[in-house]
Amino acid sequence: MMIKRKVFYISLLLLYLVLAIIIVPMIVPLKEEFQLNFDEGLQLMKASLYMEGDSPHIEIWSDYPFIFTAILSFWFSIVGKSVFSRAF
């Protein structure tokens, strides 16, 4: 019984995450001017270098965790190498 409850809660959490990822960009689209600060620009450059095959923490140094770069490069592989790519 306890395992079924855990599976139910995990599936409910995944459903909420998927709905948030899909619905929030539809409700609040990017229609305003988009401004990047220095740190965000560095993250974009690191993700671009990682997508081109540079190895993290050897050729690309950063004090941020690598997971941010990996998530951003995964997103770029889905929607394209642009901040202004539209998924919908």
Secondary structure, 3 states (H helix, E strand, C coil): CHHHHHHHHHHHHHHHHHHHHHHHHHHCCCCCCCCCCHHHHHHHHHHHHHHCCCCECCCECCCCCHHHHHHHHHHHHHHCCCCCCCCC
